[in-house]
Amino acid sequence: MPPKAKKGKKGKKSKKQEQLELEKKLEEARLAEQAEQERLERERKEREEQERLRQIELARLREEEKKRIAEEEVEEATFRQSRAALLRIEAAAAKEKEEWTRYLACSNLPNPSSLAEINAYLSLWKESAANDMHTVIEECQQAFQVMRDIRGYVASLPETHSSVDLFENAITRIRTLTSEKIDEMTAKTLTEIEEAKEDPQRSVATENIKFGVWVNLEKNLKTKQINFHALNIHTDLPRNLALNPIALRVMYTSFDPVSEDLQTNHLVVGGVLSVDVINLPPPAKTIKGWVMRPFNESEGFISKLAYPSPSTGGSGEGMAPSLSTPPMRISYALPDHIVSRADNPSVGWWNDEELKWNTEGMSDISFDEESRMLTFHSLHLTNLAVLQERDTDFPYQRWMFRPVGENHTLFLLEGKAFEIEVRVCVFNRA
């Protein structure tokens, strides 16, 4: 067998071929880089062109928006001017109607917008003598109406109006004078009851005020029930007061004359009942046909007895009623329109020092829905009231406007406890 032929060795590339291949790769890379740069440049120009066109479109839209806003501003200004003119006409008509109604009523009450009339009203009332109980209570009811009228007028003024403080000062003066007139009439009534020595109590009721006075003519150790039947107010006199020469005064107002102008955490519901224990003045003495009565420089005013007394654990700052101080049982009727949100409402007393309502010292609270009688025990004899927290229904759960007819819509407001419906209607004037 002939010998196998040897395989030939693979020839190596020459340096020239390697150089050509390297140059080819470099050229291909250069061309690829150039193509990429050209692509990026084209994309940049396209983006710039798109941005230029977008800016042109935005400028056009801005001009259209400016034109639309300018047209709307003209329309809104026209609407506001016509609305303001209509409001001025309505306000003038309402003022004219109010003045005409006041003229026809021949009322002796001052115009709430006139400080001069208010000052004249205060001066005349201050100089007048405190007549009988009925007259003074009627005058007080008129005074409360004047204060409400002034508040209504002040509410229509801007907060920065220069006369707001003057009107608020007038309200304070009316409130102070009202309290003085009631005290003066009370002192006179106590003297009349003591001299008559027959009926130990007097009472009077008007539309919004109930007032009663009881004098302790028969002093004994028994707990006394004091019933103002005409007022639907009842109390039990504690034994520690039964032997003292005192009188009891109750006054109920269907509104809140105590904290109405203050921003307190509680809201008064169903009016305010004021209960005061009063020291009787020294009795008159008859000597040889002459009636001798001790002269008091502060005649016409009364001396209120703090209850509980500071000596037995008063209601002063830092003090709490002692266990030996018995509470007074009090009952009075709530108005029919008052809705009780709980079986036992919250009852509180007014703290004059802290200017807020306080519920401490109140116990055994009950409310009879059928008879509308509220009964409770109180360690404090002062201004008393059923209270409700101002934020009871906050936060609101939802609200909604719903049209129910032409010129007629329904506003629904749902709180945490109640849902309120307010109907808003437009009526044509006759």
C-alpha positions in Angstrom: 0.0 0.0 0.0 1.4 3.3 -1.0 2.1 5.8 1.8 -0.7 8.4 2.7 -0.2 11.9 1.4 0.4 14.5 4.2 -2.3 17.2 4.7 -1.2 20.6 3.6 -1.1 23.4 6.4 -3.8 26.2 6.2 -2.1 29.3 5.0 -2.0 32.3 7.3 -3.7 35.6 6.2 -1.3 38.1 5.0 -0.9 41.4 6.7 -2.5 43.1 3.7 -5.7 41.1 4.0 -6.0 41.8 7.7 -5.5 45.4 7.1 -8.2 45.4 4.4 -10.6 43.6 6.7 -9.9 46.1 9.6 -10.5 49.0 7.3 -13.7 47.5 6.1 -15.0 47.1 9.7 -14.0 50.6 10.5 -15.8 51.9 7.5 -18.9 49.9 8.3 -18.8 51.3 11.9 -18.3 54.8 10.6 -21.2 54.4 8.2 -23.4 53.0 11.0 -22.4 55.9 13.3 -23.1 58.4 10.5 -26.5 56.8 9.8 -27.3 56.9 13.5 -26.3 60.6 13.7 -28.4 61.4 10.7 -31.4 59.5 12.2 -31.0 61.4 15.5 -30.7 64.6 13.6 -33.9 63.9 11.7 -35.7 63.0 14.9 -34.5 66.2 16.6 -35.7 68.3 13.7 -39.0 66.4 13.7 -39.4 67.1 17.5 -38.5 70.7 17.0 -41.0 71.0 14.3 -43.7 69.3 16.4 -42.8 71.6 19.3 -43.0 74.6 17.0 -46.4 73.5 15.8 -47.6 72.8 19.3 -46.5 76.2 20.5 -48.4 77.8 17.6 -51.5 75.8 18.6 -51.1 76.7 22.2 -50.8 80.3 21.3 -53.9 80.1 19.3 -55.8 78.3 22.1 -54.5 80.9 24.6 -55.8 83.7 22.4 -59.1 82.0 22.1 -59.2 81.4 25.9 -58.3 85.1 26.6 -61.1 86.2 24.2 -63.6 83.8 25.8 -62.6 85.0 29.3 -62.8 88.6 28.3 -66.3 88.0 26.9 -67.3 86.1 30.1 -65.9 88.9 32.3 -68.1 91.4 30.4 -71.1 89.1 30.8 -70.3 88.5 34.5 -69.8 92.2 35.1 -73.1 93.0 33.4 -74.8 90.2 35.5 -73.2 91.5 38.7 -74.3 95.0 38.0 -77.9 94.0 37.2 -77.9 91.7 40.3 -76.5 94.4 42.6 -79.1 96.8 41.2 -81.9 94.2 41.8 -80.6 93.6 45.3 -80.6 97.4 46.0 -84.2 97.6 44.7 -85.2 94.6 46.9 -83.4 96.0 49.9 -85.0 99.4 49.4 -88.5 97.8 49.0 -87.9 95.7 52.2 -86.8 98.7 54.1 -89.8 100.7 52.9 -92.1 97.9 53.8 -90.5 97.5 57.3 -90.8 101.3 57.9 -94.4 101.3 56.8 -95.3 98.3 59.0 -93.5 100.1 61.9 -95.5 103.2 61.2 -98.8 101.4 61.0 -98.0 99.5 64.2 -97.5 102.8 66.1 -94.8 101.0 68.1 -93.0 102.9 70.8 -89.9 100.7 70.2 -86.9 102.4 68.6 -85.7 101.9 65.0 -82.9 99.4 65.3 -80.9 101.3 62.7 -81.0 104.6 64.7 -78.6 105.0 67.6 -80.4 108.2 68.5 -83.7 106.4 68.9 -82.1 103.6 70.9 -80.4 106.0 73.3 -83.7 107.9 73.7 -85.5 104.6 74.4 -82.9 103.7 77.1 -83.1 107.1 78.8 -86.8 107.1 79.0 -87.0 103.5 80.3 -84.3 104.2 82.9 -86.1 107.2 84.2 -89.5 105.5 84.4 -90.4 103.9 87.7 -90.8 100.2 88.1 -94.6 99.7 88.1 -96.5 96.4 88.7 -95.1 93.1 87.7 -97.1 92.7 84.5 -95.9 96.1 83.2 -92.2 95.4 83.9 -92.3 92.0 82.3 -94.0 93.4 79.2 -91.3 96.1 79.1 -88.6 93.4 79.4 -90.1 91.4 76.6 -90.1 94.6 74.5 -86.4 95.1 75.5 -85.5 91.6 74.3 -87.3 92.3 71.0 -85.2 95.5 70.6 -82.0 93.5 71.2 -83.1 91.0 68.6 -83.9 93.8 66.1 -80.5 95.4 66.7 -78.7 92.1 66.2 -80.6 91.6 62.9 -79.6 95.0 61.7 -76.0 94.6 62.8 -75.9 91.3 60.9 -76.7 93.2 57.7 -73.7 95.5 58.2 -70.1 94.8 57.1 -67.9 93.7 59.9 -65.7 96.7 59.4 -68.6 99.2 59.7 -67.8 102.0 62.1 -71.1 101.7 64.0 -70.9 97.9 64.8 -69.2 98.5 68.2 -71.7 101.2 69.1 -74.7 98.9 68.4 -73.1 96.0 70.3 -72.6 98.5 73.2 -76.3 99.4 73.0 -77.2 95.8 73.3 -75.1 95.5 76.4 -76.7 98.6 78.0 -80.2 97.2 77.2 -79.4 93.9 78.8 -78.0 95.6 81.9 -81.0 97.9 82.3 -83.3 94.9 81.8 -81.7 93.1 84.7 -81.9 96.2 86.9 -85.6 96.7 86.1 -86.3 93.1 87.0 -84.4 93.4 90.3 -86.2 96.6 91.1 -89.6 95.1 90.4 -88.6 92.0 92.4 -87.7 94.1 95.5 -91.1 95.9 95.3 -93.0 92.7 94.9 -91.2 91.2 97.9 -92.3 94.1 100.0 -95.9 93.8 98.8 -96.1 90.1 99.6 -94.5 90.6 103.0 -97.0 93.3 103.9 -100.0 91.4 102.6 -99.0 88.1 104.3 -101.7 86.3 102.4 -100.5 84.7 99.2 -96.8 84.0 99.4 -96.3 84.0 95.6 -96.9 86.1 92.6 -96.5 85.2 88.9 -97.0 86.5 85.4 -96.6 85.0 82.0 -96.3 86.6 78.6 -95.6 85.2 75.1 -91.9 84.6 75.7 -91.3 85.2 79.5 -92.6 83.5 82.6 -91.8 85.2 86.0 -92.6 84.2 89.5 -91.7 85.1 93.1 -92.3 83.1 96.3 -91.7 84.4 99.8 -91.0 82.1 102.8 -93.6 83.4 105.1 -94.0 80.2 107.2 -90.6 79.0 108.3 -90.3 75.3 109.3 -88.0 72.4 108.9 -90.2 70.6 106.3 -89.1 70.4 102.7 -91.4 72.7 100.9 -92.9 72.2 97.5 -93.2 75.5 95.6 -95.6 75.2 92.6 -96.0 78.0 90.1 -99.0 76.3 88.4 -99.6 79.2 86.1 -96.1 79.0 84.8 -95.8 75.2 84.9 -92.6 75.5 87.0 -92.2 73.5 90.2 -89.4 73.3 92.8 -88.7 71.7 96.2 -87.1 74.1 98.8 -84.3 72.3 100.6 -84.5 72.1 104.4 -81.4 74.2 104.9 -83.3 77.1 103.4 -86.6 76.4 105.0 -85.9 78.4 108.2 -84.2 81.3 106.5 -85.9 84.6 105.6 -85.5 84.1 101.9 -87.5 84.3 98.7 -87.3 82.3 95.5 -87.4 83.9 92.1 -87.9 82.0 88.9 -87.8 83.5 85.4 -88.1 81.5 82.2 -87.4 82.9 78.7 -88.1 81.0 75.5 -84.9 82.3 74.0 -81.3 82.5 75.3 -80.5 85.9 76.8 -77.4 84.6 78.5 -75.0 83.2 75.9 -76.6 84.2 72.7 -73.8 86.7 71.8 -71.0 84.4 73.0 -69.2 81.6 71.1 -69.7 78.7 73.6 -69.3 75.0 73.1 -72.9 74.4 74.0 -76.1 75.5 72.4 -79.2 76.3 74.5 -82.3 74.3 73.6 -85.8 75.3 74.7 -84.9 78.5 76.5 -83.3 79.5 79.8 -84.7 79.0 83.4 -83.2 81.4 86.0 -83.6 80.3 89.6 -82.4 82.7 92.4 -82.5 82.6 96.2 -83.0 86.2 97.5 -82.4 87.5 101.0 -85.5 89.2 102.3 -85.0 92.9 103.4 -85.5 93.7 107.1 -89.2 93.7 107.9 -91.1 96.9 108.6 -92.1 97.8 112.2 -95.2 99.6 113.3 -94.6 102.0 116.2 -97.4 104.2 117.4 -99.2 104.0 114.1 -96.0 104.8 112.2 -94.6 102.2 109.8 -90.8 102.1 110.2 -88.8 100.5 107.5 -84.9 100.4 107.5 -83.6 102.7 104.8 -81.4 101.1 102.2 -79.2 103.3 100.0 -79.4 100.7 97.3 -83.2 100.6 97.4 -84.8 98.9 94.5 -82.1 96.3 94.2 -82.0 92.8 95.8 -79.5 90.7 97.6 -79.0 87.3 96.0 -78.0 84.4 98.2 -75.2 82.2 96.7 -76.3 78.6 96.6 -74.5 76.6 97.6 -73.1 79.1 100.1 -69.3 79.5 99.9 -69.1 78.6 103.6 -70.5 75.2 102.9 -68.7 74.5 99.6 -69.7 77.3 97.2 -69.5 77.5 93.5 -66.6 79.9 93.5 -63.4 79.2 91.7 -61.7 76.2 93.1 -64.7 75.2 95.2 -67.1 72.3 94.8 -70.4 71.8 96.6 -70.0 69.8 99.8 -71.9 66.6 100.5 -74.0 68.4 103.1 -75.4 70.7 100.5 -78.7 69.2 99.2 -79.6 69.8 95.6 -82.9 71.5 94.6 -85.4 69.5 92.6 -86.7 71.6 89.7 -89.3 70.8 87.0 -90.5 72.9 84.1 -92.2 72.4 80.8 -90.2 72.5 77.5 -91.9 74.0 74.4 -93.7 71.6 72.1 -91.4 72.4 69.1 -88.3 71.2 71.0 -87.0 67.7 69.9 -85.1 65.7 72.5 -82.3 63.8 71.0 -81.9 61.6 74.1 -84.2 60.1 76.7 -82.5 62.2 79.3 -81.3 65.5 77.9 -78.2 67.3 79.1 -78.9 70.1 81.6 -76.3 72.7 82.6 -75.8 75.9 84.6 -74.2 79.1 83.5 -70.8 79.9 85.1 -70.5 83.7 85.2 -66.8 83.6 86.0 -65.8 81.4 83.1 -68.6 82.5 80.8 -69.5 79.0 79.8 -72.1 76.4 80.5 -71.3 73.6 83.0 -73.0 70.3 83.6 -71.4 69.4 86.9 -73.7 69.2 89.9 -76.8 68.2 87.8 -78.4 64.8 88.5 -81.5 62.7 88.2 -82.4 64.2 84.8 -85.6 62.9 83.2 -87.9 64.1 80.5 -91.6 63.1 80.0 -92.3 63.3 76.3 -96.1 63.3 76.8 -96.3 66.1 79.5 -93.1 67.8 78.1 -91.9 68.1 81.7 -88.2 68.2 82.4 -87.2 67.3 85.9 -83.7 67.4 87.5 -81.7 68.1 90.7 -79.3 71.0 90.7 -76.6 72.0 93.1 -76.4 75.4 91.5 -79.2 78.0 91.5 -78.6 80.3 88.6 -79.3 80.3 84.9 -80.2 76.7 83.9 -80.9 75.2 80.4 -81.1 72.1 78.3 -77.8 72.0 76.3 -76.6 70.5 73.1 -73.1 70.5 71.7 -72.8 72.8 68.7 -71.0 70.1 66.7 -73.6 67.4 67.3 -74.3 66.9 63.6 -70.7 67.6 62.4 -69.2 66.5 60.2 -72.0 66.4 57.7 -72.5 63.1 56.0 -73.7 64.5 52.6 -75.6 67.3 51.0 -77.5 67.5 47.8 -79.5 70.0 45.7 -82.4 68.4 43.8 -84.8 70.3 41.5 -88.4 69.3 42.1 -90.2 71.8 39.8 -89.9 75.1 38.0 -88.4 77.7 40.3 -88.4 75.1 43.1 -85.5 73.1 44.5 -84.9 70.9 47.5 -81.7 71.1 49.6 -80.9 68.0 51.6 -78.4 68.1 54.4 -77.6 64.9 56.3 -75.9 65.1 59.7 -74.8 62.4 62.1 -78.2 62.3 63.7 -80.8 64.0 61.5 -81.5 64.8 57.9 -82.7 68.3 57.2 -84.7 69.4 54.1 -84.9 73.0 53.0 -87.2 73.9 50.1 -86.2 76.9 48.1 -88.9 78.5 46.0 -89.3 81.6 43.9 -92.7 83.4 44.0 -93.7 86.1 41.7 -94.6 89.4 43.4 -98.3 90.3 43.1 
